[in-house]
Amino acid sequence: MPFELFLPAQFYAFFLVFARMGSAVMLMPGIGEGLVSTRVRLTFALLLAFVVLPAVQPVLPPMPATVPGLTLLVAGEVLVGFFIGSIARIALLLLETAGFIISMQIGLASAQAFNPSLGTQGSLPGAFLGTLGLLMIFVTNLHHLFLLGLVDSYTIFQPGMALPLGDFSHEITRMVADGFRVALQISAPLLVIGTLFYCGLGILSRLMPQLQIFFVALPVQLTLGLFLFSLILSAAMMWFLRYYESVLTRFLSP
């Protein structure tokens, strides 16, 4: 290939890979957080595209002859990257849901703290679980599984092929439903204990109407809730990591 044709072809291939990698990195847990500088995320996406390019270049389609064709091709790659990044992001956000449910049971529903994953105020247990889950993802090298899934996605969603948009929407819906299910499973012990605790308070208020239930129950509820939360924390993280790994392995080629 003449040199004057080699450079445009390489730039086209790099830009096509960057379209998928960049959109996925923008939603990637850890790198894609709002607190991370946009320059850092852009640099990471460029380096990732540069590293991945030799491995996926054989499956890239030739450069379209028209601008609309190139636009549709790039838009498809951006959509695939957003889809993969959204799946990983939704899987992480289940910890925020579990934390909110736990906060309702242990008396911390009104206590708010800045949540870096959401970029807004959130419940204290949700912020703690979200930060701990993100830390565990990097400690256990599950972020490598995300990057490997991005590379293997070129065998599942080949560039230039028709995208299964119906399957994309179905998978996103299923991920949201599974996220609520896993969040309930993580917070189930505190849900059960909290329900029994409230039932006991109701019986006690009927037996002793003069007793100030609110002032007596709040310290007990908070102490008991934090104690139970510390007991289930390790099992909850193991359950989350197992679920997160199962989500990312869907993008690995057999």
C-alpha positions in Angstrom: 0.0 0.0 0.0 1.4 3.4 -0.9 2.3 5.6 2.1 -0.1 8.3 1.1 -2.9 5.7 1.4 -1.5 4.0 4.5 -1.9 7.0 6.8 -5.6 7.7 6.1 -6.4 3.9 6.4 -4.6 3.8 9.8 -6.3 6.9 11.0 -9.7 5.6 10.0 -9.1 2.3 11.8 -7.8 4.1 14.9 -10.8 6.5 15.0 -13.2 3.6 14.6 -11.7 1.7 17.5 -11.6 4.9 19.6 -15.3 5.5 19.0 -16.1 2.2 20.8 -13.4 2.4 23.4 -14.0 6.1 24.2 -17.8 5.7 24.7 -17.3 2.7 27.0 -14.5 4.4 29.0 -16.8 7.3 29.7 -19.1 4.9 31.6 -16.5 2.5 32.9 -16.6 2.2 36.7 -13.6 4.0 38.2 -12.2 5.8 35.2 -15.6 7.0 34.1 -16.5 8.6 37.4 -17.5 12.3 37.4 -14.7 13.2 39.7 -12.1 11.9 37.2 -10.8 14.7 34.9 -12.1 14.6 31.4 -8.5 14.9 30.2 -7.6 11.8 32.1 -10.5 9.8 30.7 -9.7 11.0 27.1 -6.0 10.1 27.5 -6.9 6.6 28.8 -9.3 6.0 26.0 -6.7 7.1 23.4 -4.1 4.8 24.9 -6.6 1.9 25.1 -7.5 2.4 21.4 -3.9 2.5 20.4 -3.2 -0.8 22.3 -6.3 -2.6 21.1 -6.0 -1.5 17.4 -3.6 -4.2 16.2 -5.7 -7.0 17.8 -9.0 -5.9 16.2 -7.9 -4.4 12.9 -8.5 -7.6 10.9 -12.2 -7.5 11.7 -12.7 -3.8 10.8 -14.6 -3.1 7.6 -13.1 -1.0 4.8 -13.6 2.7 4.9 -17.0 3.7 3.5 -17.0 5.7 0.3 -19.6 8.2 1.5 -19.8 10.5 4.5 -23.2 9.2 5.6 -21.9 5.7 5.6 -18.9 6.6 7.7 -21.3 8.5 10.1 -23.5 5.5 10.5 -20.5 3.2 11.1 -19.1 5.5 13.8 -22.5 6.0 15.4 -22.9 2.2 15.6 -19.5 1.9 17.3 -20.4 4.6 19.8 -23.7 2.9 20.6 -21.9 -0.5 21.2 -19.5 1.2 23.6 -22.3 3.0 25.4 -24.1 -0.3 25.8 -21.1 -2.2 27.3 -20.3 0.7 29.6 -23.9 1.0 30.7 -24.1 -2.7 31.6 -21.1 -2.3 33.8 -22.4 0.9 35.3 -25.8 -0.5 36.1 -24.2 -3.6 37.7 -22.3 -1.2 40.1 -25.3 1.0 40.8 -27.1 -1.9 42.5 -24.9 -1.2 45.5 -26.5 2.2 45.8 -29.9 0.7 45.8 -28.9 -1.8 48.4 -27.4 1.0 50.5 -30.7 3.0 50.3 -32.7 0.0 51.4 -30.3 -0.6 54.3 -30.4 3.0 55.3 -34.2 2.8 55.6 -33.9 -0.1 58.0 -31.2 1.1 60.3 -32.4 4.7 60.8 -30.0 6.5 58.4 -32.5 7.4 55.7 -32.3 11.1 56.5 -28.5 11.1 56.7 -27.0 12.2 53.4 -23.5 12.3 52.0 -21.9 13.1 48.7 -21.8 10.0 46.5 -18.9 10.1 44.0 -20.6 7.4 41.8 -23.8 9.3 41.4 -22.3 12.8 41.6 -25.1 13.9 44.0 -26.1 13.4 47.6 -27.0 9.9 48.6 -27.5 7.7 51.6 -24.5 7.0 53.8 -24.6 3.2 53.4 -25.1 3.6 49.6 -22.0 5.9 49.3 -20.0 3.5 51.5 -21.1 0.4 49.5 -20.5 2.1 46.2 -17.0 3.2 47.1 -16.2 -0.2 48.6 -17.5 -2.0 45.6 -15.5 0.1 43.2 -12.4 -0.5 45.3 -13.0 -4.3 45.3 -13.4 -4.3 41.5 -9.9 -2.9 41.1 -8.4 -5.0 43.9 -9.7 -8.2 42.4 -8.7 -7.1 38.9 -12.3 -7.3 37.5 -11.5 -4.1 35.6 -9.3 -6.3 33.5 -12.3 -8.4 32.7 -14.2 -5.3 31.5 -11.3 -4.3 29.2 -11.1 -7.9 27.9 -14.8 -7.9 27.2 -14.4 -4.7 25.2 -11.8 -6.4 23.0 -13.9 -9.6 22.6 -16.9 -7.6 21.8 -15.5 -7.2 18.3 -16.3 -10.9 17.7 -19.9 -10.4 19.0 -20.7 -7.0 17.6 -18.6 -6.8 14.5 -18.2 -3.2 13.1 -20.4 -2.6 10.0 -22.9 -5.3 10.9 -26.5 -4.6 11.8 -26.9 -3.9 15.6 -29.4 -5.9 17.6 -31.1 -2.9 19.1 -34.0 -4.9 20.4 -31.6 -7.2 22.3 -29.8 -4.1 23.6 -33.0 -2.7 25.1 -34.0 -6.1 26.5 -30.6 -6.6 28.1 -30.7 -3.1 29.7 -34.2 -3.9 31.1 -33.0 -7.2 32.4 -30.0 -5.7 34.0 -32.1 -3.1 35.9 -34.4 -5.9 37.1 -31.5 -8.1 38.1 -29.9 -5.1 39.9 -33.0 -4.7 42.1 -33.1 -8.4 42.7 -29.4 -8.5 43.8 -29.9 -5.3 45.9 -32.8 -7.0 47.7 -30.7 -10.1 48.3 -27.8 -8.1 49.7 -30.1 -6.1 52.1 -32.4 -9.1 52.9 -31.0 -9.8 56.4 -31.5 -6.2 57.5 -35.0 -6.2 55.9 -36.0 -9.2 57.9 -34.5 -7.9 61.2 -35.9 -4.4 60.5 -39.4 -5.8 60.0 -39.2 -7.8 63.2 -37.9 -4.8 65.0 -40.7 -2.6 63.9 -43.3 -5.3 64.8 -41.7 -5.5 68.3 -42.0 -1.7 68.6 -45.6 -1.9 67.7 -46.3 -4.5 70.3 -44.3 -2.6 72.9 -46.2 0.6 72.2 -49.5 -1.2 72.7 -48.3 -2.7 76.0 -46.8 0.5 77.3 -48.6 3.5 75.8 -46.7 5.9 78.1 -43.3 4.8 76.8 -41.7 7.2 74.3 -41.0 4.6 71.6 -39.2 7.0 69.3 -36.5 8.1 71.8 -36.0 4.5 73.0 -36.0 2.8 69.6 -33.8 5.1 67.6 -30.5 4.4 69.4 -31.3 0.7 69.6 -32.2 0.6 65.9 -29.0 2.4 64.9 -26.7 0.3 67.0 -28.3 -3.0 66.0 -28.4 -2.0 62.4 -24.7 -1.0 62.2 -23.8 -4.2 64.0 -25.7 -6.3 61.5 -24.4 -4.3 58.6 -20.8 -5.0 59.7 -21.7 -8.7 59.9 -23.1 -9.0 56.4 -20.6 -6.7 54.7 -18.1 -9.3 53.6 -20.8 -11.7 52.3 -22.5 -8.8 50.5 -19.3 -7.9 48.7 -18.6 -11.5 47.7 -22.1 -11.7 46.4 -21.7 -8.5 44.4 -18.3 -9.5 43.0 -19.7 -12.8 41.8 -22.6 -11.1 40.1 -20.4 -8.4 38.6 -18.1 -11.1 37.2 -21.0 -13.0 35.7 -22.2 -9.8 34.0 -18.9 -9.1 32.4 -18.3 -12.6 31.2 -21.2 -12.3 28.8 -19.1 -10.2 26.5 -16.2 -12.7 26.4 -15.9 -14.8 23.3 -16.2 -18.6 23.9 
